[in-house]
Amino acid sequence: MLIHKLTIFIVILFLSACTTLEPTRTGSDISTNAPKEINWKESKQMIEKKTFKPRPSTGWIWVSLIGLVLLTTGLGLMIKYGLSSPFLITILLTVLIGSAFLLLASFFPTMRYEIEGSRLILRYGPLLRYTIELGQIKSIRSRDLEISFVSSFRFPGLAIFAVPYPEVGTIKMCATAASHGILLIETASDKYGLTPADEQQFVAELRSRMRQ
């Protein structure tokens, strides 16, 4: 009987101690966990994303052909002379460059322009991603560009990465054309070149977001 009473007493003490040690929620804790009021218009603008495709072109064919020529040439030389050739480094470089060109061509269908919230994002697979804050855009205009002979990643139907042009300087390109009908977007620090398939709708959406 005594053991039974002691057991009950210990259990009561244990429960009391747990209740005492439990942290109490203060007014500041409650206010911190309370959901914040969200402006519906701002949240909609942040979530809404519109994607625009570039103009169709055969740029991927040119890049693929160059890649195939380099790759087959390199592999042919490797088969003919073996790994003991004095030109082994040149052969390996030819194979690697050819493979890189084929990889670039494989990402051609992933080129796109995304307007999300207050940003414009230019993408070319995992290889290229330019982010432009809409508030930093100074001008938007369509124009033809004069091609220079300075080396860059520019082919008929495809221009990506930084490309120098004599009249306007270096442009960060993500376009399916190298010179004709380039939509030039200029900020305080950079210039970007793109070729949306529906340029009128793209520019209208861009200007609409810029006014918000």
C-alpha positions, 0 to 999 in steps of 0.5 A: 500500500505504501509503495503504491502511494509513493509511486503515485506521488512520484508520478505527480511530482514528475508531471508538475515538473514537466508543466513548470519547465514547458516554455510559455509563449510570449506576445512577441513569439505569437506575433512572430509566428503570425502570418504576415499580410501579403500584398496580393498584387505584388505577390502575383507579380512575383509569382507570374512568369512568362516565357518567350521562345526565340525566332527559329533558325538553323544555327544549330546545324552550323554548330553541329557540322563544325563539331562533327568535322572536328570530332571525326578529324580528331578521331581519324588522326587518333586511329591513324597515328595512335596515342604515340603520335607527336601531335597527340595534344593537337588531336585531343584538343580537336576531339574535345573542341568538336565534342564541345560544339556538339554539346552546344548544339544540343542545348539549342532548343533550350534557348528562351527568355523569361519575364518573372516579376521584376527580372528578365532572364535570358537562358541557353541551357545550363551554359548561359544565364543573363539576369536583367533587372527591369528597373535598370533598363535604359532603352529597348530597340530593334536594329541590325548590327555590323559584324566584326572579324574579332573572334567570338561565338557567332555563327549564321543563326546563333550568337551567344556569350559576349560578342564585339560589334564595331558600332555598339561595343560588346553585347551579351548575346542570346540570340538566333541571329548574329546581326539582323533584327537584334532586339538590343536591351541596354542597361547602365552597365551592359548591352544584351542582344536577343531575338524573340519570335513574337517581338511585339508581344515580348516588348509590350509585356516587358514595358508593362512590367517596367511600369509596375 
